[in-house]
Amino acid sequence: MTLVREGRALFPDAPTQRGTKQLEALLEARKDGYGAGIIFIIQREDACVFSLNDEIDARFSRTLCRAVEAGINVYAYSTKVRADEISYGEEVGVSLGCLAQKQIQNL
């Protein structure tokens, strides 16, 4: 992902039927007793927190919230992008608006 506003990485930056379908597959795996998680890679260094972009794809946002409620772990990492390499940067916090009173910090 590349969309960052005021230090907040936002996903998705365009509607993502494929992303929603992948989350639904993780939900099914979780129902079958498997552990599951999702990692968001931010292709920038200036993000401090990861958040959902409800305005772009509310269905994806709702599905990710269901996934978290089902016990699926969410992680986000910044990256250092250079002309000749891409490397992991820092793990960033995860803040999902669907959990209004509860902020998820790197579940």
N, CA, C and O atoms as a GROMACS GRO file, in nm:
protein
  428
    1MET      N    1   0.083  -0.118   0.000
    1MET     CA    2   0.000   0.000   0.000
    1MET      C    3   0.087   0.124   0.000
    1MET      O    4   0.199   0.122   0.051
    2THR      N    5   0.035   0.231  -0.058
    2THR     CA    6   0.115   0.353  -0.072
    2THR      C    7   0.043   0.479  -0.024
    2THR      O    8   0.105   0.585  -0.018
    3LEU      N    9  -0.085   0.471   0.009
    3LEU     CA   10  -0.160   0.590   0.048
    3LEU      C   11  -0.137   0.621   0.196
    3LEU      O   12  -0.174   0.543   0.283
    4VAL      N   13  -0.075   0.736   0.223
    4VAL     CA   14  -0.050   0.781   0.360
    4VAL      C   15  -0.095   0.926   0.369
    4VAL      O   16  -0.056   1.010   0.287
    5ARG      N   17  -0.177   0.955   0.469
    5ARG     CA   18  -0.222   1.092   0.497
    5ARG      C   19  -0.193   1.125   0.642
    5ARG      O   20  -0.242   1.058   0.733
    6GLU      N   21  -0.113   1.229   0.663
    6GLU     CA   22  -0.080   1.274   0.798
    6GLU      C   23  -0.032   1.159   0.887
    6GLU      O   24  -0.074   1.147   1.002
    7GLY      N   25   0.054   1.076   0.832
    7GLY     CA   26   0.112   0.965   0.908
    7GLY      C   27   0.025   0.842   0.917
    7GLY      O   28   0.066   0.743   0.977
    8ARG      N   29  -0.094   0.846   0.859
    8ARG     CA   30  -0.188   0.734   0.866
    8ARG      C   31  -0.192   0.663   0.731
    8ARG      O   32  -0.234   0.721   0.631
    9ALA      N   33  -0.148   0.538   0.729
    9ALA     CA   34  -0.156   0.456   0.608
    9ALA      C   35  -0.299   0.408   0.594
    9ALA      O   36  -0.357   0.354   0.688
   10LEU      N   37  -0.356   0.428   0.476
   10LEU     CA   38  -0.497   0.393   0.453
   10LEU      C   39  -0.508   0.285   0.347
   10LEU      O   40  -0.448   0.294   0.241
   11PHE      N   41  -0.587   0.182   0.378
   11PHE     CA   42  -0.611   0.075   0.283
   11PHE      C   43  -0.759   0.045   0.279
   11PHE      O   44  -0.824   0.040   0.383
   12PRO      N   45  -0.812   0.024   0.161
   12PRO     CA   46  -0.747   0.025   0.030
   12PRO      C   47  -0.747   0.166  -0.030
   12PRO      O   48  -0.813   0.256   0.020
   13ASP      N   49  -0.672   0.181  -0.140
   13ASP     CA   50  -0.674   0.309  -0.212
   13ASP      C   51  -0.763   0.301  -0.335
   13ASP      O   52  -0.778   0.398  -0.409
   14ALA      N   53  -0.821   0.184  -0.357
   14ALA     CA   54  -0.920   0.160  -0.463
   14ALA      C   55  -1.006   0.042  -0.418
   14ALA      O   56  -0.958  -0.040  -0.340
   15PRO      N   57  -1.130   0.030  -0.464
   15PRO     CA   58  -1.211  -0.085  -0.425
   15PRO      C   59  -1.138  -0.216  -0.453
   15PRO      O   60  -1.073  -0.231  -0.557
   16THR      N   61  -1.150  -0.312  -0.362
   16THR     CA   62  -1.076  -0.437  -0.376
   16THR      C   63  -1.164  -0.558  -0.350
   16THR      O   64  -1.172  -0.607  -0.237
   17GLN      N   65  -1.228  -0.605  -0.453
   17GLN     CA   66  -1.306  -0.728  -0.441
   17GLN      C   67  -1.215  -0.845  -0.407
   17GLN      O   68  -1.251  -0.931  -0.327
   18ARG      N   69  -1.097  -0.847  -0.466
   18ARG     CA   70  -1.002  -0.955  -0.438
   18ARG      C   71  -0.961  -0.954  -0.291
   18ARG      O   72  -0.952  -1.060  -0.228
   19GLY      N   73  -0.935  -0.836  -0.236
   19GLY     CA   74  -0.898  -0.827  -0.095
   19GLY      C   75  -1.008  -0.877  -0.003
   19GLY      O   76  -0.981  -0.947   0.095
   20THR      N   77  -1.132  -0.842  -0.035
   20THR     CA   78  -1.246  -0.890   0.045
   20THR      C   79  -1.257  -1.041   0.034
   20THR      O   80  -1.282  -1.108   0.135
   21LYS      N   81  -1.240  -1.094  -0.085
   21LYS     CA   82  -1.248  -1.240  -0.104
   21LYS      C   83  -1.138  -1.311  -0.024
   21LYS      O   84  -1.162  -1.417   0.033
   22GLN      N   85  -1.019  -1.252  -0.019
   22GLN     CA   86  -0.910  -1.312   0.059
   22GLN      C   87  -0.942  -1.310   0.208
   22GLN      O   88  -0.913  -1.407   0.279
   23LEU      N   89  -1.001  -1.202   0.255
   23LEU     CA   90  -1.041  -1.196   0.396
   23LEU      C   91  -1.147  -1.300   0.427
   23LEU      O   92  -1.144  -1.364   0.533
   24GLU      N   93  -1.242  -1.318   0.335
   24GLU     CA   94  -1.346  -1.420   0.355
   24GLU      C   95  -1.284  -1.560   0.362
   24GLU      O   96  -1.332  -1.645   0.438
   25ALA      N   97  -1.180  -1.585   0.284
   25ALA     CA   98  -1.111  -1.714   0.290
   25ALA      C   99  -1.043  -1.731   0.426
   25ALA      O  100  -1.042  -1.841   0.481
   26LEU      N  101  -0.985  -1.625   0.479
   26LEU     CA  102  -0.924  -1.632   0.613
   26LEU      C  103  -1.030  -1.659   0.719
   26LEU      O  104  -1.007  -1.735   0.813
   27LEU      N  105  -1.146  -1.597   0.704
   27LEU     CA  106  -1.256  -1.622   0.798
   27LEU      C  107  -1.298  -1.769   0.795
   27LEU      O  108  -1.324  -1.828   0.900
   28GLU      N  109  -1.306  -1.827   0.677
   28GLU     CA  110  -1.340  -1.969   0.666
   28GLU      C  111  -1.233  -2.056   0.732
   28GLU      O  112  -1.265  -2.152   0.802
   29ALA      N  113  -1.107  -2.022   0.711
   29ALA     CA  114  -0.998  -2.098   0.773
   29ALA      C  115  -1.008  -2.088   0.925
   29ALA      O  116  -0.986  -2.186   0.996
   30ARG      N  117  -1.041  -1.971   0.974
   30ARG     CA  118  -1.055  -1.951   1.118
   30ARG      C  119  -1.170  -2.035   1.172
   30ARG      O  120  -1.158  -2.096   1.278
   31LYS      N  121  -1.282  -2.040   1.099
   31LYS     CA  122  -1.396  -2.122   1.140
   31LYS      C  123  -1.358  -2.269   1.147
   31LYS      O  124  -1.411  -2.344   1.229
   32ASP      N  125  -1.266  -2.310   1.060
   32ASP     CA  126  -1.220  -2.449   1.058
   32ASP      C  127  -1.114  -2.478   1.164
   32ASP      O  128  -1.060  -2.588   1.171
   33GLY      N  129  -1.086  -2.378   1.247
   33GLY     CA  130  -0.994  -2.399   1.359
   33GLY      C  131  -0.850  -2.358   1.335
   33GLY      O  132  -0.766  -2.378   1.422
   34TYR      N  133  -0.821  -2.302   1.219
   34TYR     CA  134  -0.685  -2.259   1.190
   34TYR      C  135  -0.659  -2.120   1.247
   34TYR      O  136  -0.750  -2.039   1.260
   35GLY      N  137  -0.534  -2.095   1.281
   35GLY     CA  138  -0.492  -1.959   1.316
   35GLY      C  139  -0.479  -1.881   1.186
   35GLY      O  140  -0.453  -1.939   1.081
   36ALA      N  141  -0.498  -1.752   1.194
   36ALA     CA  142  -0.489  -1.672   1.071
   36ALA      C  143  -0.444  -1.531   1.104
   36ALA      O  144  -0.469  -1.480   1.213
   37GLY      N  145  -0.380  -1.470   1.008
   37GLY     CA  146  -0.336  -1.333   1.023
   37GLY      C  147  -0.319  -1.268   0.887
   37GLY      O  148  -0.314  -1.335   0.784
   38ILE      N  149  -0.310  -1.136   0.890
   38ILE     CA  150  -0.289  -1.060   0.767
   38ILE      C  151  -0.184  -0.954   0.795
   38ILE      O  152  -0.186  -0.889   0.900
   39ILE      N  153  -0.094  -0.938   0.702
   39ILE     CA  154   0.011  -0.837   0.713
   39ILE      C  155  -0.008  -0.734   0.603
   39ILE      O  156  -0.017  -0.770   0.485
   40PHE      N  157  -0.014  -0.608   0.641
   40PHE     CA  158  -0.020  -0.499   0.544
   40PHE      C  159   0.120  -0.438   0.532
   40PHE      O  160   0.180  -0.399   0.632
   41ILE      N  161   0.170  -0.432   0.411
   41ILE     CA  162   0.302  -0.375   0.384
   41ILE      C  163   0.282  -0.235   0.328
   41ILE      O  164   0.219  -0.216   0.223
   42ILE      N  165   0.336  -0.138   0.399
   42ILE     CA  166   0.325   0.003   0.359
   42ILE      C  167   0.454   0.038   0.286
   42ILE      O  168   0.562   0.033   0.345
   43GLN      N  169   0.444   0.073   0.162
   43GLN     CA  170   0.563   0.099   0.082
   43GLN      C  171   0.611   0.243   0.098
   43GLN      O  172   0.642   0.312   0.000
   44ARG      N  173   0.617   0.285   0.221
   44ARG     CA  174   0.665   0.418   0.259
   44ARG      C  175   0.718   0.411   0.400
   44ARG      O  176   0.689   0.316   0.474
   45GLU      N  177   0.797   0.512   0.438
   45GLU     CA  178   0.854   0.517   0.572
   45GLU      C  179   0.782   0.612   0.665
   45GLU      O  180   0.809   0.613   0.785
   46ASP      N  181   0.690   0.693   0.613
   46ASP     CA  182   0.630   0.800   0.692
   46ASP      C  183   0.498   0.763   0.760
   46ASP      O  184   0.429   0.852   0.810
   47ALA      N  185   0.462   0.638   0.763
   47ALA     CA  186   0.338   0.596   0.829
   47ALA      C  187   0.364   0.560   0.974
   47ALA      O  188   0.461   0.491   1.006
   48CYS      N  189   0.278   0.607   1.062
   48CYS     CA  190   0.287   0.576   1.205
   48CYS      C  191   0.179   0.477   1.248
   48CYS      O  192   0.193   0.409   1.350
   49VAL      N  193   0.071   0.471   1.169
   49VAL     CA  194  -0.042   0.386   1.205
   49VAL      C  195  -0.112   0.340   1.076
   49VAL      O  196  -0.110   0.410   0.975
   50PHE      N  197  -0.171   0.223   1.082
   50PHE     CA  198  -0.250   0.169   0.972
   50PHE      C  199  -0.398   0.183   1.006
   50PHE      O  200  -0.438   0.155   1.119
   51SER      N  201  -0.478   0.225   0.908
   51SER     CA  202  -0.623   0.237   0.927
   51SER      C  203  -0.696   0.194   0.801
   51SER      O  204  -0.638   0.185   0.692
   52LEU      N  205  -0.823   0.168   0.817
   52LEU     CA  206  -0.909   0.134   0.703
   52LEU      C  207  -0.952   0.260   0.630
   52LEU      O  208  -0.967   0.366   0.690
   53ASN      N  209  -0.971   0.246   0.500
   53ASN     CA  210  -1.018   0.356   0.417
   53ASN      C  211  -1.164   0.328   0.380
   53ASN      O  212  -1.195   0.285   0.269
   54ASP      N  213  -1.253   0.352   0.476
   54ASP     CA  214  -1.396   0.323   0.459
   54ASP      C  215  -1.457   0.394   0.339
   54ASP      O  216  -1.546   0.339   0.273
   55GLU      N  217  -1.411   0.513   0.311
   55GLU     CA  218  -1.468   0.591   0.200
   55GLU      C  219  -1.448   0.522   0.066
   55GLU      O  220  -1.532   0.536  -0.024
   56ILE      N  221  -1.340   0.450   0.051
   56ILE     CA  222  -1.310   0.385  -0.076
   56ILE      C  223  -1.378   0.249  -0.088
   56ILE      O  224  -1.431   0.216  -0.194
   57ASP      N  225  -1.376   0.169   0.021
   57ASP     CA  226  -1.434   0.034   0.013
   57ASP      C  227  -1.488  -0.008   0.149
   57ASP      O  228  -1.419  -0.073   0.228
   58ALA      N  229  -1.612   0.030   0.175
   58ALA     CA  230  -1.675  -0.001   0.304
   58ALA      C  231  -1.690  -0.152   0.324
   58ALA      O  232  -1.682  -0.200   0.437
   59ARG      N  233  -1.713  -0.226   0.217
   59ARG     CA  234  -1.729  -0.372   0.230
   59ARG      C  235  -1.600  -0.437   0.280
   59ARG      O  236  -1.604  -0.523   0.367
   60PHE      N  237  -1.486  -0.397   0.225
   60PHE     CA  238  -1.358  -0.449   0.272
   60PHE      C  239  -1.341  -0.415   0.420
   60PHE      O  240  -1.301  -0.500   0.499
   61SER      N  241  -1.372  -0.291   0.457
   61SER     CA  242  -1.356  -0.248   0.596
   61SER      C  243  -1.442  -0.333   0.690
   61SER      O  244  -1.395  -0.379   0.794
   62ARG      N  245  -1.568  -0.354   0.653
   62ARG     CA  246  -1.657  -0.437   0.736
   62ARG      C  247  -1.604  -0.580   0.747
   62ARG      O  248  -1.610  -0.640   0.854
   63THR      N  249  -1.552  -0.633   0.638
   63THR     CA  250  -1.502  -0.770   0.639
   63THR      C  251  -1.378  -0.781   0.726
   63THR      O  252  -1.362  -0.879   0.798
   64LEU      N  253  -1.289  -0.681   0.720
   64LEU     CA  254  -1.170  -0.686   0.806
   64LEU      C  255  -1.211  -0.676   0.953
   64LEU      O  256  -1.151  -0.742   1.039
   65CYS      N  257  -1.310  -0.595   0.983
   65CYS     CA  258  -1.359  -0.586   1.121
   65CYS      C  259  -1.414  -0.720   1.170
   65CYS      O  260  -1.389  -0.761   1.283
   66ARG      N  261  -1.490  -0.788   1.084
   66ARG     CA  262  -1.540  -0.922   1.118
   66ARG      C  263  -1.423  -1.017   1.142
   66ARG      O  264  -1.426  -1.099   1.233
   67ALA      N  265  -1.322  -1.006   1.059
   67ALA     CA  266  -1.205  -1.093   1.072
   67ALA      C  267  -1.136  -1.072   1.206
   67ALA      O  268  -1.099  -1.169   1.273
   68VAL      N  269  -1.118  -0.948   1.246
   68VAL     CA  270  -1.055  -0.918   1.375
   68VAL      C  271  -1.140  -0.972   1.489
   68VAL      O  272  -1.088  -1.031   1.583
   69GLU      N  273  -1.270  -0.952   1.480
   69GLU     CA  274  -1.360  -1.004   1.583
   69GLU      C  275  -1.355  -1.156   1.591
   69GLU      O  276  -1.380  -1.213   1.697
   70ALA      N  277  -1.322  -1.222   1.480
   70ALA     CA  278  -1.311  -1.368   1.476
   70ALA      C  279  -1.174  -1.416   1.523
   70ALA      O  280  -1.149  -1.537   1.528
   71GLY      N  281  -1.086  -1.324   1.558
   71GLY     CA  282  -0.954  -1.363   1.610
   71GLY      C  283  -0.841  -1.363   1.508
   71GLY      O  284  -0.734  -1.416   1.535
   72ILE      N  285  -0.864  -1.303   1.393
   72ILE     CA  286  -0.757  -1.294   1.293
   72ILE      C  287  -0.668  -1.176   1.329
   72ILE      O  288  -0.715  -1.065   1.350
   73ASN      N  289  -0.538  -1.202   1.337
   73ASN     CA  290  -0.442  -1.101   1.375
   73ASN      C  291  -0.411  -1.008   1.258
   73ASN      O  292  -0.405  -1.052   1.143
   74VAL      N  293  -0.390  -0.880   1.288
   74VAL     CA  294  -0.357  -0.780   1.187
   74VAL      C  295  -0.226  -0.714   1.224
   74VAL      O  296  -0.207  -0.669   1.338
   75TYR      N  297  -0.135  -0.709   1.128
   75TYR     CA  298  -0.004  -0.646   1.145
   75TYR      C  299   0.019  -0.548   1.031
   75TYR      O  300  -0.036  -0.565   0.922
   76ALA      N  301   0.099  -0.447   1.055
   76ALA     CA  302   0.136  -0.353   0.949
   76ALA      C  303   0.282  -0.315   0.967
   76ALA      O  304   0.329  -0.292   1.079
   77TYR      N  305   0.354  -0.308   0.855
   77TYR     CA  306   0.496  -0.271   0.856
   77TYR      C  307   0.522  -0.166   0.750
   77TYR      O  308   0.469  -0.173   0.639
   78SER      N  309   0.603  -0.070   0.784
   78SER     CA  310   0.651   0.024   0.683
   78SER      C  311   0.768  -0.042   0.612
   78SER      O  312   0.821  -0.143   0.659
   79THR      N  313   0.808   0.014   0.501
   79THR     CA  314   0.925  -0.036   0.429
   79THR      C  315   1.011   0.080   0.387
   79THR      O  316   0.966   0.194   0.378
   80LYS      N  317   1.135   0.049   0.363
   80LYS     CA  318   1.229   0.145   0.307
   80LYS      C  319   1.246   0.109   0.161
   80LYS      O  320   1.298   0.002   0.128
   81VAL      N  321   1.203   0.197   0.073
   81VAL     CA  322   1.208   0.171  -0.070
   81VAL      C  323   1.321   0.254  -0.130
   81VAL      O  324   1.322   0.377  -0.123
   82ARG      N  325   1.415   0.185  -0.189
   82ARG     CA  326   1.528   0.249  -0.257
   82ARG      C  327   1.532   0.200  -0.401
   82ARG      O  328   1.463   0.104  -0.436
   83ALA      N  329   1.609   0.264  -0.484
   83ALA     CA  330   1.618   0.227  -0.625
   83ALA      C  331   1.661   0.083  -0.645
   83ALA      O  332   1.617   0.018  -0.740
   84ASP      N  333   1.746   0.033  -0.556
   84ASP     CA  334   1.801  -0.102  -0.574
   84ASP      C  335   1.755  -0.204  -0.470
   84ASP      O  336   1.797  -0.319  -0.475
   85GLU      N  337   1.668  -0.162  -0.376
   85GLU     CA  338   1.621  -0.259  -0.276
   85GLU      C  339   1.497  -0.208  -0.203
   85GLU      O  340   1.470  -0.088  -0.197
   86ILE      N  341   1.426  -0.303  -0.148
   86ILE     CA  342   1.314  -0.274  -0.058
   86ILE      C  343   1.340  -0.355   0.068
   86ILE      O  344   1.362  -0.476   0.060
   87SER      N  345   1.337  -0.289   0.184
   87SER     CA  346   1.361  -0.361   0.309
   87SER      C  347   1.255  -0.321   0.412
   87SER      O  348   1.195  -0.213   0.403
   88TYR      N  349   1.234  -0.410   0.508
   88TYR     CA  350   1.138  -0.381   0.614
   88TYR      C  351   1.183  -0.260   0.693
   88TYR      O  352   1.301  -0.241   0.720
   89GLY      N  353   1.086  -0.178   0.728
   89GLY     CA  354   1.110  -0.067   0.817
   89GLY      C  355   1.060  -0.106   0.955
   89GLY      O  356   1.103  -0.207   1.011
   90GLU      N  357   0.970  -0.027   1.009
   90GLU     CA  358   0.919  -0.048   1.144
   90GLU      C  359   0.780  -0.110   1.142
   90GLU      O  360   0.703  -0.090   1.048
   91GLU      N  361   0.748  -0.185   1.246
   91GLU     CA  362   0.610  -0.228   1.266
   91GLU      C  363   0.532  -0.105   1.310
   91GLU      O  364   0.579  -0.029   1.396
   92VAL      N  365   0.415  -0.084   1.254
   92VAL     CA  366   0.334   0.033   1.290
   92VAL      C  367   0.206  -0.014   1.358
   92VAL      O  368   0.162  -0.127   1.337
   93GLY      N  369   0.148   0.073   1.437
   93GLY     CA  370   0.025   0.041   1.506
   93GLY      C  371  -0.090   0.022   1.410
   93GLY      O  372  -0.086   0.071   1.297
   94VAL      N  373  -0.192  -0.048   1.456
   94VAL     CA  374  -0.312  -0.073   1.376
   94VAL      C  375  -0.429  -0.012   1.453
   94VAL      O  376  -0.451  -0.044   1.570
   95SER      N  377  -0.503   0.076   1.386
   95SER     CA  378  -0.618   0.141   1.448
   95SER      C  379  -0.737   0.127   1.355
   95SER      O  380  -0.738   0.185   1.246
   96LEU      N  381  -0.836   0.050   1.398
   96LEU     CA  382  -0.952   0.024   1.314
   96LEU      C  383  -1.073   0.095   1.374
   96LEU      O  384  -1.108   0.071   1.490
   97GLY      N  385  -1.137   0.182   1.296
   97GLY     CA  386  -1.253   0.257   1.343
   97GLY      C  387  -1.370   0.171   1.385
   97GLY      O  388  -1.454   0.215   1.463
   98CYS      N  389  -1.377   0.048   1.335
   98CYS     CA  390  -1.489  -0.040   1.368
   98CYS      C  391  -1.484  -0.084   1.513
   98CYS      O  392  -1.583  -0.135   1.567
   99LEU      N  393  -1.373  -0.067   1.574
   99LEU     CA  394  -1.359  -0.104   1.715
   99LEU      C  395  -1.347   0.024   1.796
   99LEU      O  396  -1.248   0.046   1.866
  100ALA      N  397  -1.446   0.108   1.786
  100ALA     CA  398  -1.444   0.246   1.834
  100ALA      C  399  -1.372   0.264   1.968
  100ALA      O  400  -1.286   0.351   1.979
  101GLN      N  401  -1.405   0.187   2.067
  101GLN     CA  402  -1.344   0.205   2.198
  101GLN      C  403  -1.215   0.127   2.215
  101GLN      O  404  -1.141   0.149   2.311
  102LYS      N  405  -1.188   0.037   2.122
  102LYS     CA  406  -1.075  -0.054   2.139
  102LYS      C  407  -0.979  -0.037   2.022
  102LYS      O  408  -1.014  -0.068   1.908
  103GLN      N  409  -0.862   0.012   2.047
  103GLN     CA  410  -0.761   0.025   1.943
  103GLN      C  411  -0.677  -0.101   1.943
  103GLN      O  412  -0.638  -0.151   2.048
  104ILE      N  413  -0.649  -0.152   1.825
  104ILE     CA  414  -0.568  -0.271   1.812
  104ILE      C  415  -0.425  -0.226   1.788
  104ILE      O  416  -0.396  -0.160   1.689
  105GLN      N  417  -0.338  -0.261   1.876
  105GLN     CA  418  -0.197  -0.230   1.858
  105GLN      C  419  -0.123  -0.359   1.831
  105GLN      O  420  -0.084  -0.430   1.924
  106ASN      N  421  -0.104  -0.389   1.703
  106ASN     CA  422  -0.026  -0.504   1.659
  106ASN      C  423  -0.068  -0.632   1.728
  106ASN      O  424   0.009  -0.693   1.802
  107LEU      N  425  -0.191  -0.672   1.702
  107LEU     CA  426  -0.244  -0.798   1.759
  107LEU      C  427  -0.155  -0.914   1.725
  107LEU      O  428  -0.184  -1.027   1.764
   0.00000   0.00000   0.00000
